[in-house]
Structure formats: C-alpha cells, structure tokens
Amino acid sequence: MAKLLVVVGATGNQGSSVINAVLQHDPSYKIRGITRDTSTAASKALSAKGVEMVVADRYNVLALRIAFKGATAIFAITDFWQPYLKALAAHAGLREVLVAPRLNFNSARRLAEEDEIDQGRKMVNAACGLDTLEHFILSSLPDPHAISGGKLDMLANSVGKARTLKYLQGLDKPFYPSHAGNHEGKTLWRKTTVLWVGYYMENWINLPYSKPKQTGDGTYTIRTAFPPDTPISLTAVADIGRYVSSILATGAAAHPVLAVSDRRTMAQMTATLAAATGKTITYEQVSAEQFEIENPGLGLMLAQMMAYMAEYGFCGDDTKTIGAEELGVRHLTSFERFVSAKDWSSFCQK
C-alpha cells in the first residue's frame, strides 16, 4: 500500500517545493495537497502531476482531519503574510471610510500573529490521534522575541511559528502534578521534525525593496537596513524540498533541521548581482526608520530581522540543529548558482 504525504499550502513556496522533490526522489509516496482554491493554475499544474488536490479550511479542525485522513506523513506550514495583508487592507478601508489615522501596522502585526498561532494550533489538533501518521514535519522559526528578552518586538512573522511549536511541545507536558500529559500530543511530538528555513533567495526577484534603483550618474544602489557585512542564512526554494525529502527518508529528527542553502553578506550579494547584470551596483545601509518610510509596514520588521541575525545569529542561542551534511542533502544551491540561472535583464529599476 502506498504511503500518503499530505502537504499543507501545496501551491506556496515551501509546499510546492516539497511536492516536486518527493515526486522526483520518492515515488513510494502518494501526495495530497491542501490549498485554498483548486481552480488556480498552480493547483491544476500539481493535479496534472498526479497530486490529489483538496480544499481545506486551515481554521477548521474537522476539515483538516478529513484532509489528513490516512496520512503517513504531514508537512505543515502556517501563513503570516496573508492575514497581515488582510489586516492592513481592513485598516486601509477604515481609513478611507472613517478618516482614521495612518495605518496601524503594530495592530496588523499582532492580529496576523494571533491568526497564525490559531492556524498552527488547529493543524496540531487535527494531526493528534491520527493512527496512520508516522511523521509530522512542522515548518517553524526560532522566537526572536523570547531570545532577545523582549527587545525585538516586531518580528510577528517568526513569533507565530515559534509559538505554534511551543503549543505542540506543551501537549507533551502535564498540566498539574497528577496529570500524565496529553497522550495524543505526546505521541505527535515524538513523531515531529521541526524545520527552520532561511531567507528566501527568491526575495531578490519578488520583493520591490531588493531592486537596485538608478542614481543620477547612471549607476544603481540597493538600499536596505541590513548591515553590509552580516552573513545572512539563505535558502533557495527548490532546496526546501530536498531537505524534506531527506527528512522523510531518515525519520523524525531529534533537533530542528536548519534548511539553509548558502550564507552571504549584503555586500557579497550586491557584487554578485552587479557582475550578473553588467551594471555598477553599490550597497547602501539606511536607518530602520528610513527603510520603514520607503517600505511602509515592512521596513521595521526587516530591520529587526537583520538586527536579530547580527546579534544572535539564526538560531539565537546554543540550540543544536541538524544540517545538510547529517541528512545527506547534496547539490544545494549557492547564491552564485541561483543568480546564474535567472534572467536579470529587468532587475534594475530606473
């Protein structure tokens, strides 16, 4: 009987990478993809590859249990960015109708963080007690708020994922001395591998703040709040699936898997992009406040992300992690190889 892998967020960056890698490397798995809309081009493309695509509400435990039914393995990921953008849109609507003050980005961040935690808890609860399940892979992140002692308080996109993990871990613990803990939660935790993914290389293509902007003399400048010489843990989207495929082959990991493809500084990446485009591109670090002005609702979050990496590293403490070598993951994508495989002709902005 074929094993069944259920992938949450099947058409997203991580989910689609997992599906493509497993289809390529492990034909013993039948794959079921969970998505919001099976009529999209991305969903139809996966269906054409033999993936069973289903709709399931991430906020409905019963719907998730139905979608998880028969799963041998589950890849679970929560979404911060859609709730965040939805919250911002709601604030914008109020601003137009009620002449409210400027968008409350802090409020939108908190709403999205709580939304993401809710998604995560529902997925965990739906997976508990699933007797066919052998492996639960949870895409998460370290908690920068806790690691920094509360100093870094804007990284809601990481905190929601970290607190979902904390909720799952908590199911393994007794609530009072005579309580033995949640048996189903304890069983799920023992089947869980935690996956930590770095900063997407694809952000260079997809996010406007990464684009070099032309200066008066015909050269270009990349402006962010990132320190020029702090190494950034980078992950090519295609490599996420390679890591997960290896995790499925080796079994539940005792420590978080750090799915990183390469590490480069902003200065190094700018030089690589300049060589690829044939343009003169320099890097300029701006203040967090200026970066927020240029990228409303995003600049301060990204600035804190880089401040976190500069002071604490990716993991933030001495947490033991498992990497590519231990898992036998080969042929990871260097930043140079990522750049050489893309068309950068329209990368620079005027």
Salt bridges, closest charged atoms under 4 A:
GLU52 OE1 - LYS30 NZ 3.95
GLU52 OE1 - ARG32 NE 3.04
ASP79 OD2 - ARG36 NH2 2.84
GLU113 OE1 - ARG110 NH1 3.38
GLU113 OE2 - ARG163 NH1 3.17
GLU116 OE2 - LYS161 NZ 2.57
ASP118 OD1 - LYS122 NZ 3.09
ASP143 OD2 - ARG163 NE 4.00
ASP239 OD1 - ARG242 NH1 2.17
ASP262 OD1 - ARG264 NH1 2.81
GLU284 OE1 - ARG223 NH1 3.17
GLU294 OE2 - ARG223 NH2 2.31
GLU311 OE1 - LYS151 NZ 2.98
GLU336 OE1 - ARG264 NH2 3.02
